[in-house]
Amino acid sequence: MLEMYTAAWRNPPIRVCAFAIFFFGFSGAAIAPFQSVIAIQEFGLSDAAYSAIIFTAAIVNVAASVLIGILSDRLGEYRKALLVVTMFGIVGNGLVFFGANSTAFVIALLFLLPIFGALNSLIFANVKAFSIGLPSRELSGVNSAVRAMISLSWVLVPGLIGILLAKSDSMLPAFLVAALACVVCLGLFLFALPPAPAVHESLRQNVRFRASLKRIAKPAVFIRLLAIALITSTLHVNAAVLPLVTTKIAGGTLADVGVVIGIVAVLEIVFILFWARLEPKFGPVTTICGGSLLYVAYLVLLGQASAPWHVYALCLLSGFGAAAIISLPITYLQELIPDLAGLGSSLISVNMFLSAGLGSLIFGLGTWISGYGGTSILGGLAGLTGIALVYGLDRKRSHPTL
């Protein structure tokens, strides 16, 4: 199974991108678990104010990802954008740590860190540029290898930061750690990453902002993007209902929630390898739909859990399905706009935004008409709708051809 990743590790630029995205994930994993605590308890922001900041930041991130992706396509290379965006991460995290006040926090979260978040899609655009000429069976393995590095960072970092700051009066040093992770990214891009292969001049001349934005809005693209977002929304629904089902219905504790999340994160890394091996054999559509069906089954069963051991027993199914959802749609989304790596990869961020919004709507609707268990089942039905759309539109194609 590991041979699927040799294409990533024997290619130096792709290897650099894999390490860079690990440290990108490192920076996010260092602060995300503690961000709300810092905002509300240390800086005194209200719940409503913090929610508004997070929502606005998500919009800024999507806009930045799309616009920077288009600009990078116009320039014909991605290294400059990688360097500039990484600087936003260094400045943003550093501002919160050294400023240590609510103003610095709000500025960083609203403007600086959302732009840094565009680094995710930029790295995948760069990977695609360096993967030109690779066989399709290797391309899926490359994307999966790079995506697995983010999962690895989320397995290792939150617990490490929690241990380091357990006796601290403030969680602000987490932002210093995040800034240092960004510095490592900057060093990798400056000293280890060569320029990507130049885009042909005729293609660069055809990249226009308005025309590029219209390509995202094309019905053939947007309906597929919506379908993937419905599938990915299941992850957001699970993030909301898992702690509540475990503690309120199944009779577990928050410690159980932490253990379950850790187990699933480790399983995701293992099963990303598995799905990367299956994708070249069965195609992205079949593997996305198959893996997502497993996660739908998990959500339905989670909605019926009544004891802690039920939740633990579902870890294997959860990790198996989640690994497919977090890794396989990357190549599918890029292929929606195959000729523009920056714009196509920016759809990863658009999908994250849409799926988070859909997940919030599903959670709100589910808790209004039912309990937490019913909300989990409703999330599974939304995912099933996305699966039906993807399979119905592209079951006869190896990639979506638009």
Residue pairs with C-beta under 8 A, 6 or more apart in sequence:
1 273
1 274
1 277
2 273
4 138
4 140
4 141
4 144
4 145
4 273
4 276
4 277
5 141
5 144
5 145
5 273
5 276
7 14
7 134
7 138
7 139
7 141
7 142
7 145
8 14
8 15
8 18
8 141
8 142
8 145
8 146
9 15
9 18
9 145
11 130
11 131
11 142
12 192
12 194
13 126
13 130
13 193
13 194
13 196
14 127
14 130
14 131
14 142
14 146
16 188
16 189
16 192
16 193
17 123
17 126
17 127
17 130
17 146
17 193
18 145
18 146
18 149
19 149
19 188
20 82
20 123
20 185
20 188
20 189
20 193
21 120
21 123
21 146
21 147
21 149
21 150
22 149
22 150
22 152
22 153
23 153
23 181
23 182
23 184
23 185
23 188
24 89
24 119
24 120
24 123
24 150
24 153
24 181
24 185
25 149
25 150
25 151
25 152
25 153
25 154
25 157
26 153
26 157
26 178
26 181
26 184
27 89
27 93
27 116
27 177
27 178
27 179
27 181
27 182
27 185
28 153
28 178
29 153
29 154
29 156
29 157
29 158
29 161
30 157
30 158
30 161
30 174
30 175
30 177
30 178
30 181
31 38
31 93
31 174
31 175
31 178
32 158
33 158
33 161
33 162
34 161
34 165
34 171
34 174
35 109
36 50
37 171
38 105
38 170
38 171
38 172
38 174
39 45
39 50
39 53
39 105
39 109
40 46
40 47
40 50
42 170
42 171
42 172
43 101
43 102
43 105
44 102
45 53
45 102
45 105
45 106
53 106
53 109
53 110
54 109
56 110
57 109
57 110
57 113
57 114
58 114
58 353
58 356
59 353
60 110
60 111
60 114
60 115
61 114
61 115
61 117
61 118
61 349
61 353
62 349
62 350
62 352
62 353
64 114
64 115
64 117
64 118
65 117
65 118
65 120
65 121
65 122
65 346
65 348
65 349
65 350
66 213
66 216
66 343
66 346
66 349
66 350
67 209
68 81
68 85
68 115
68 118
68 122
68 342
68 346
69 118
69 121
69 122
69 125
69 340
69 342
69 343
69 344
69 345
69 346
70 207
70 209
70 212
70 213
70 340
70 342
70 343
70 346
71 81
71 342
72 78
72 80
72 81
72 122
72 125
72 341
72 342
73 199
73 204
73 207
73 212
73 340
73 341
73 342
73 343
74 204
74 207
75 81
75 204
76 198
76 199
76 201
76 204
77 129
77 195
77 196
77 198
77 199
78 122
78 125
78 126
78 129
78 196
78 341
78 342
79 126
79 189
79 193
79 194
79 195
79 196
81 122
81 342
82 119
82 122
82 123
82 126
82 189
82 193
83 186
83 189
83 190
85 115
85 116
85 118
85 119
85 122
86 116
86 119
86 182
86 185
86 186
86 189
87 186
88 112
88 113
88 115
88 116
89 112
89 113
89 116
89 119
89 178
89 179
89 182
89 185
90 179
90 182
90 183
90 186
91 112
92 108
92 109
92 111
92 112
92 113
92 116
93 108
93 113
93 175
93 176
93 178
93 179
93 182
94 175
94 176
94 179
95 104
95 107
95 108
95 112
96 104
96 105
96 108
96 172
96 175
97 172
97 173
97 175
97 176
97 179
98 104
99 105
100 172
116 182
117 349
118 346
118 349
119 185
120 348
120 349
121 342
121 345
121 346
121 347
121 348
121 349
122 342
122 345
123 146
124 143
124 146
124 330
124 334
124 345
124 348
125 341
125 342
125 344
125 345
125 346
126 193
126 196
126 341
127 142
127 143
127 146
128 334
128 341
128 344
128 345
129 196
129 197
129 199
129 341
130 196
130 197
131 138
131 139
131 142
132 197
134 142
136 280
136 398
137 279
137 280
139 331
140 276
140 279
140 280
140 284
140 328
140 331
141 276
141 277
141 280
143 327
143 330
143 331
144 272
144 273
144 275
144 276
144 279
144 327
144 328
145 276
147 272
147 326
147 327
147 330
148 269
148 272
148 273
148 327
151 265
151 268
151 269
151 272
151 326
152 269
154 265
155 262
155 265
155 266
155 269
159 262
161 174
161 177
164 173
165 171
165 173
165 174
203 339
203 340
207 340
207 343
212 340
212 343
215 221
215 337
215 340
215 343
216 222
216 225
216 337
216 343
216 347
216 350
218 402
220 402
221 336
221 337
221 402
223 389
223 393
224 332
224 336
224 389
224 390
224 393
224 394
224 400
225 333
225 336
225 347
225 350
225 351
225 354
226 354
226 386
226 389
227 386
227 389
227 390
227 393
228 288
228 329
228 332
228 333
228 351
228 355
228 386
228 390
229 351
229 354
229 355
229 358
229 386
230 355
230 358
230 382
230 383
230 385
230 386
230 389
231 288
231 292
231 325
231 329
231 355
231 383
231 386
231 387
231 390
232 325
232 329
232 351
232 352
232 355
232 386
233 354
233 355
233 356
233 358
233 359
233 362
233 379
233 382
233 383
233 386
234 292
234 295
234 296
234 299
234 325
234 359
234 379
234 380
234 382
234 383
235 295
235 322
235 325
235 326
235 355
235 359
236 355
236 356
236 358
236 359
236 360
236 363
237 299
237 359
237 362
237 363
237 366
237 375
237 376
237 378
237 379
237 382
238 298
238 299
238 302
238 318
238 322
238 376
238 379
239 359
240 359
240 363
240 375
241 302
241 303
241 363
241 366
241 372
241 375
241 376
241 379
242 257
242 260
242 261
242 302
242 311
243 254
243 257
244 372
245 302
245 303
245 305
245 311
245 372
245 373
245 376
246 252
246 253
246 256
246 257
246 260
246 305
246 308
246 311
247 253
247 254
247 256
247 257
248 372
249 305
249 306
249 371
249 372
249 373
250 305
250 306
250 307
250 308
250 310
250 311
251 306
251 307
251 308
252 308
252 311
256 308
256 311
256 312
259 312
260 311
260 312
260 315
263 312
263 315
263 319
264 315
264 318
264 319
264 322
265 319
266 319
267 315
267 316
267 318
267 319
267 320
267 323
268 319
268 322
268 323
268 326
269 323
270 319
270 323
271 319
271 320
271 322
271 323
271 324
272 323
272 326
272 327
274 320
274 323
275 287
275 291
275 323
275 324
275 327
275 328
276 327
278 287
279 287
279 328
279 331
282 290
283 397
283 398
284 328
284 331
284 332
284 335
284 398
284 399
285 332
285 390
285 391
285 394
285 395
285 397
285 398
286 395
287 324
287 328
288 324
288 325
288 328
288 329
288 332
288 387
288 390
289 387
289 390
289 391
290 324
291 320
291 321
291 323
291 324
291 325
291 328
292 321
292 324
292 325
292 383
292 386
292 387
293 321
293 384
293 387
294 317
294 320
294 321
294 324
295 317
295 318
295 321
295 322
295 324
295 325
295 380
295 383
296 321
296 380
296 381
296 383
296 384
296 387
297 317
297 321
297 380
298 314
298 317
298 318
298 321
298 380
299 376
299 377
299 379
299 380
299 383
300 376
300 377
300 380
301 310
301 314
301 317
302 311
302 314
302 318
302 373
302 376
303 372
303 373
303 374
303 375
303 376
303 377
303 380
304 310
304 373
305 311
305 314
305 373
329 351
330 348
331 399
332 399
332 400
333 344
333 345
333 347
333 348
333 351
334 341
334 344
334 345
334 347
334 348
335 344
335 399
335 400
336 344
336 347
336 400
336 402
337 343
337 344
337 347
337 402
338 344
338 399
358 382
359 379
362 375
362 378
362 379
362 382
363 375
363 379
365 375
365 378
366 372
366 374
366 375
366 376
366 378
366 379
367 375
370 377
370 378
393 400
394 400
